[in-house]
Amino acid sequence: MKPSRKLLSALVLGFFLESCMGTDPGASGVQVNAQPVTVTLTAGKQYQTISHFGGSDAWACQFVGTWPDAKRNALADLLFSRDTLAGGQPKGIGLSLWRFNIGAGTAEQGAASDIRDEWRRAESFLNADGTTYNWDKQAGQVWFLEAARKRGVPEFLVFPNSPPVQFTINKKGYAHAGKPNLTAENFGLYADFLASVIAGIQKKTGVTIQYISPVNEPQWDWSDAGQEGTPFYNNEIAGIVRALSASLVKAKLPAKINIAEAGQIDYLYSPFNKQGRGNQIHAFFDKTSPDYIGSLPNLAQAISGHSYFTTSPYNQASQKRRELAAAVAKVPGLQYWMSEYCILGDNDGEIQGNGKDLGIDAALYVAKVIHNDLVNANASAWHWWTSISAYNYKDGLVYIDKNKTDGNFEASKMLWTLGNYSRFVRPGATRIDVSDQPGLLISAYKNVNNQLVAVIVNEQKEKAAIDLKAQDFQFSNVKIFRTSAQEDLKPVAADNEENTIIAEGRSITTIVADIIH
């Protein structure tokens, strides 16, 4: 039965309460009254356009992609599928971008790579001679790339953590003494390598690569041999990007270059604590900067950063994101991409990164981060880090046994929470205005197919009653999906006895409806 407009209004509003809080709802102690509250949506007041929700294949996919067919396909379904099971249950979270890690060759080096954990080593398409390629390498990752394409993922991004070991200063995939591990003389070789990899992947798989991100978290030292990585200064990043732009043009490749995967968002809009590695919006997109590259024809008009170490407490995290949004807004047409996140550190004592958590506690924390990035930082993209994890850490959407040939797997609530956004807020969607209400976190979007999507995070134990008011449009055909301690993006019937919708305590709920003008 089609719920009334008042019924849908009630649903969205209750969810909206937590969205608009100026303080951390978990710390506020705000009680939601039993009486419905009213939240107003205004489609005519719009914010950023959403490009994609994504995840990366580092590092487990190199092994899981060679697991028995039934298991690897089941894992791919969880990440990429937009199909539905019986009763309307989503089969997967429908990611709209997949990130492919280009290895530096530490896997071929084995123990000599100094990277102790072989799951953090990565193969390279480049042969030992430094000039020829083997396109049968990284086979497990290539399988997931093709699996994503078959399930309708529309966009792909490739990223290295280090240049190939053949090109680095120390012939390793990690740096020494916090110094950049690539000389300017090898920028051209590195750029040609990256262009060759894009062309080789496309030829082998038929998958078109839309984006390439040539550096990763250039502010960190990457000198502990924990994984592949190297630092870079802004002027070096600019030099690499100029060389890569020329290589892509020469190879007639349409891929756009995305920069700069800042290790912390502070480096995008302030000097912070790394001389020559901060203020990256100004460095790369201000025409007065010596490192300006904003006019390159194949540079994506977006700057990317990672939400690590800036997510707690909520008030402070929100302020940082508003400062970031203000800095991005000074560059006409520039977008901000939140291109990597999982739960790290102790987060002001709110949650620890250590210890796997398949339950709703970690999921609610992630939901707050997503909301904060989308609403306060105006992020146009939001990407998870390691989509499949073999570690006892809060870094995986799906967890597996640390077994290279076979094993068990289990989905986390973090997977389904990301799905509350990624499954329904599709590329091209526009975030629209939602009026403030204390108590909940709510954001709303208009898809290109005239579909309304509202996502509500209720971290409180109490239920919330909602009455949603559309200011300048109408909607119908309401559907509701909820993630909670007992539910995984489960379709939920609306209770319209009182023409109200109840946002369950400690849940994430998505409302989908058709917009009628």
N, C-alpha and C positions, 0 to 999 in steps of 0.2 A: 504494500500500500504506500502511495506517495505521501510523505509527511508534509504537514503544513509549513508555510513559510515561517510561522512563529516557532514551530518545532525546531527547524534548522537553526533559527536565530538563537534559540536557547542553547543548542549544542555548541555553536562556535563561540558564543560569549563566554561560557563557563571555562572553556579551554583558554580563552584569550586572557583571562585574569593573570595567569602566571607570566604570560608573554610580556606584559607591559610593566611589570614591576620595576621600580628603580633600584631595588635592592635584591640581594640574593634570596629567592623565595624559600630556599632551604633554611636560611638563617632568620627569616623574618617572623615566623610564627603566625602569619596572617591566617585567620580562620575565614573560610568561605561560608556565607550565610546560606540557609536552605532555600531562601527565596531566590528566584532567578535574577541574574544580573544582565544588563544589556550592554552589548558590544556592537559598535557600528563599523561596517566595512564600507570603504569608499573606493570604488574601482577607478574613479577619475583622478585620484591622487596616487601616483605611481612612483616607484623607486627603481631599483636595478632590474635588469633582465638576467635571468638565470641561464648560464651556458651549459653546465653539466654537474652531475654528482659522480664521483669516480672513486677508484681504488687501485692499488698497485699490485704487481705480481711478485714483488720481492718478499721473501727470498724462497719461500716454500714451493712456488709453482714450478721451479726447475725440476723438482722431484715428483710432486703430485701430478704434474702433467703427464707422467709416465706410469701412473698407478693403473690398476684395472679399470677398464672402460666404464663400467657402471658407476664406480665411485667418483672418478674424475668428472663424469657428466653430471652426477648429482651435485657436486661442489660447484660446477659451472652454473647449474640451474639456480642455486641459491644466490649467486652473485649477479647473474645477468638476466634471468628469465622474467618476462612480463606475462607469462601464462598464468591461468588460475586453475586451482584444483576444485574438487567437488565442494559445493556450497560457497563458492566465490573466494576461497582462501588463496592468496597469492602464492605462487610457487617459488618466487625469488624476489629480490629487491630492485631489479631492473636498472642497474647502473647505466649511466649514459656516457661514460668515458672509462677507458681502461688504460692504465699506465704500464708500459713495458720497460723493464730495466735492462739497459744495454751493459753487459758485463765487460770488465777490464781484463779478464784473463787470469784471475787469481785461482780459479778452479783448476786450470791446467798446471799451474805452479804447484798445487797441492800444499804440503806442509811448508815448502820453501816460500810460500806467499806470506808466512808469518801470521796469517789469519787463522786462529786456532779452531774456530767453529766452521766446519766445512759447509754448513748450511748458509753461511754468510759470504762464502766465496761465490764467484760468478764466472761462467764461461765467457769467452769472447769469440765473435765471428772471425776476428782477425787471426790469421795463422802466425806461427812463430817468426816467420820471415818479415813480418811487418808490412807486407804488400799484398798478399793474396788472402782470400776469404774461404771459409767453409760454412755454407748456409745450412748445414745439418746440425750445427751447434745450437745451444739453448733450446733444444727440442721440446722440453716440457713447457717452457714459457710460450713457445710458438703455438703449441697445442691450445693453451688457454686463450691466446690471441685469436685464433681461428674459432674457438668455441664462443668467444664473446661476439664475434662478427655474425656467426650463425644464429645467435639468439637476439640479434637486432641492436647490439650496442652501436651507436652511430659514429662515435669519435674515439680516436686513439692518440696517445702521447707516448713518445719514447724518451727515456732519460738515462744518462750514465751517472754513476757516483764518482767515477774516476776515469781519466783517459786510459787507453790501453797501456798495459805495463811496458810494451815495446817503446812507448813515447815518453814515459815519465822519467824524471831525473834519477830516482833511485831504483828504477825498474821494478817497483812494487806498486800495488794498488792502493797504498796508503801513504801519507806524507811523513816527513821527518822534521821534528822540532817546530811544527806549526807553520812550515814554509810551503808556499805553493809548489806543487810537484810537476809542473809543466813550464818549460821556458817559452818565451815569446816566439822563438824560432820554430817551435813545433805547433803553434796555433793553427797554421795552415794544414799540417798533417792531420791534426785532430779534427778539424772541420771537414776535411775530405773523408775521413773515416766515418764520421757521423752521417754525412750525406750518403756514403756508400751503404751503410747499414739500412737507412730508410729505403733506398732503392732496392736493396737485396731482400728485405722483408716483404716489400710490396710485390716483388716479382715472384717470390716463393709462395706467398699466401693469398695474394689478391687483396689483402687488407690495405687500405689507404691510410697513411699516417698523416693526421692533421697538424700535430704539434710536436716540437722537439724542445726539450729543456736541457741545455748543455752543461749547467753547473747545478750543484745541489748543496744547500746549506754552506755557502762559502765562508761564513764567519767562524766555523768550528775548525779546530786544529787538525783533526783526523790523523793523529800521529800515534794512536794506541794500538793499531793493527786489529781493532775490533771488527772492522768491515772495510769495504772499499770507500775511499773518499779523499778529497784534497781541498784545502782552502784556496780562495782567490781574493784579490783586491778588486775594487770596482773597475779600475782602469784595465786590469787583466780580463775581467768579464767582458768589458766593452770590446777589447781586442779580439777575444774569442768569437763574440757575436758578429762582429764585422766580417771576420774570416768565414764563419759559418754561413752568413748571408750570401757571400760570394759563391761559396761551394754549392749551396742550394740552387742559386740562379744558374750556375754552370751546368748542374745536373738536371735542370728543368723540373725541379721538384716543388710541389705546391705547399709543402709543410711550412707552418709558421713557427717562429722562434718564441718561446716563452721564457721570461726571466723573472726573478732570479732565485726563486726557491729560498728566500731568506730563512735562516734557522729560527728566527723569532721575529714577530711582527714589528718590534721596536726599531729594527734595523731599516725598515722601509721608510719611516718618516722622521727618524732622529739619528744623530751620530751614535747614540747609546754608548757602548764600551769598546768598540773596535774601530780604531782610526783607519779611515780609508775603506771601510766595509759597510758603513751605515749610510743613512740618508739616500737610499737607493732610488726612491721616486725622483728626487731632484737629480741625482747623478745620471740617470739614464733617460729621463724624459723632459728635463729642463734644457732649453736650447742654449742657455748660457754656460752649461757644464761642459768641461773638456771631455767627459765620458758620454755625452749625449749620443744616443743611437735611435731615438724615437722616430726618425724619418726613414729608416731602412724599410724597403718595400715589403719584406717578409717577416717583420717583427710583429708579433701579436700585440695589439693595443691593450695589454693586460700586464700587471705585475703580480708576482705570486709570492706568498709567504706562508710560514707554518705557525700554527697556533700554540705550539709548545711553550710551556713555562709562563703563560700569560692568561690562564683560564680561571684563576682563583685569587682573591675572592671576587665574587660576581660584580660588585660595584666597580672595583678597580679594573677588572677585565673589560667591562663595558666602556669605561672611559678611554682606555687604550684604543679600543676599536673605533670609537667616535673620532679620536684624533687621527687614526689611520684613514678613515673615510673622508675626513676634511682634507687631508693631504692629497688623496687620490682625486678628489673632486676639483682640485686646482688645475689638473691636466685634462683639458677637454677630450672626452671620448675614452679615457683610460678606465679600465676595469680592475677590480681586485679579485684575485683567485686565492682562496685558502686551499693550498695544494698538498698539504700533508698534516695529518694529526692521528695520534692515538694517545691514550692516557699515560703520561710520564710523571715521574717525581711524586712528591707528596701533596702538591696542590694546596698549599696553605693548611695542611692537615685535614682537608675535606675527603680526599681519596688518594690511595697509594697506587703507583704504577705496578709495583710488584704484586704477583699473585693473580692467577686467572680468575675472572669473574664472569660466569655465564648468565648471571641474574640481572635483576632490574636495577640494582644500585648503580652499577657502572653504566648501564644504558641511560638512566636518567641524567647522569653527569654528562654523558656525551650529547644527549638531547639539548641540554642547556648550552653547551659549547656551540653546537650547530646553530641554535637560535641566535645566540649572541653574535656569531660571525655573520649570519644573514641579515639580521635586523640592525645591529649597531655598526658593523664594519661594511655593510652593503656588499658582501661577497657575492660575486656572480658565479662562483664555482666552489664546491666543497668536496675535498678528496680525503679518503682514509689512507693510512699508511699501508701496513702489511695485511692484505685481505685474508690470507690464510696463515695462521701462526702455529708453530710447534713448541711454543714456549709457555712457561708459567708466568705470564705477564698479561697486562690488559692492552694488548696490541693487536688482537685478531678479531675479525668479524666471524670467522669460522676457525675452529681449533682442530688440529690433527695430531695423531701419534707422530713422534719424530722418527719416522721410518721412511727410507728412501724408495721402497718398492711397493708398499701396501700399508694399510692401517685403517683405524677408525677415525671418524670425524664427528663433530657436534657444533651446531650453530649457537652463537651467543645472542643475548638480547640486544647487544650493540648492533648486530647485523640487522635485526628487524626494526630497531629504532632508526637507523639510517634509512631503512626502507620506508618509514613513515614519510620521509621527504623524497628520496630518490625514485621511488616507485611511481609517485603521483605528480610531483613538480617536475615537469619535463623541459627539455631545452627550448628556449624561447619564451618561457613563462615570465611574467612580470610580477614583482612583488607589489601588492597594493596596501593601502593604509588601513590600519586597525586602530580603533580608539583605545585609549589607555584604561586599564582596570587593574587594581592591585590584586595580586594573589596567584596569577597564572602567567605562563609564557605562551603567546599565540602569535603566529604570523600567517599571512594569507597571500595567495597567488592566483593569477589569472593565466591559464594555459592558452596556447595559440588556438586551440579548438573550442574556445569559449567555455572552458571548464573551470569552476572555482575549486581551489584546494585550500583548506585551512588546517594547520597543524597546531595542536595544543599540548603543552607539557604541563602536567599537574604533578609536582613533586610532593605535594602534601598528602597526608594520610586521608584527609577528608574528601568526600565527593564534592563536586561543584555543579550547580545548576546554571544553565546558560540560556539567554534569549538573544539571538543574533539578529541585528538589523542591517539590511543592505541599504545604503544611502542613495545610490543612483543606479541600481539594477535589481532584478529579481532572479530567483534561482529555484530549481526543482530537481526531482529525481536524486534525492540525497542518499549517499552511501557513507558508511562509517567503518573505519578500520582501527583497531586498538592493539597496542603492545603494552603488556603489564606483566606482573609476576607469573600469571597463569596463561597469558595469550601472546601469540607471535603474529602481529599484524593481522589479527583475526577480524573478519567481517562481523559487525555487531548490528543487531536490529535496533532501530530507534524505539524508545518507549514513549509513545505519544498520548498516553492517558491524560496527562496534564499539559500536553503541548510543551514539554520541556525535555531537554537532553541533559543527561548526567555524565559529567566527566569523572570517571572513577579515580580514586586516590592512587597516587604513585603509578601513573600511566602516561603514555603518549598516544594521542588520538588524532587521526586524520579524517577530515570530512571532505567528501568529493561531491560536487553538485554541478548540474548544467546551468549555465547563465542564460537568462532570458532578458533581452533588452526591450 
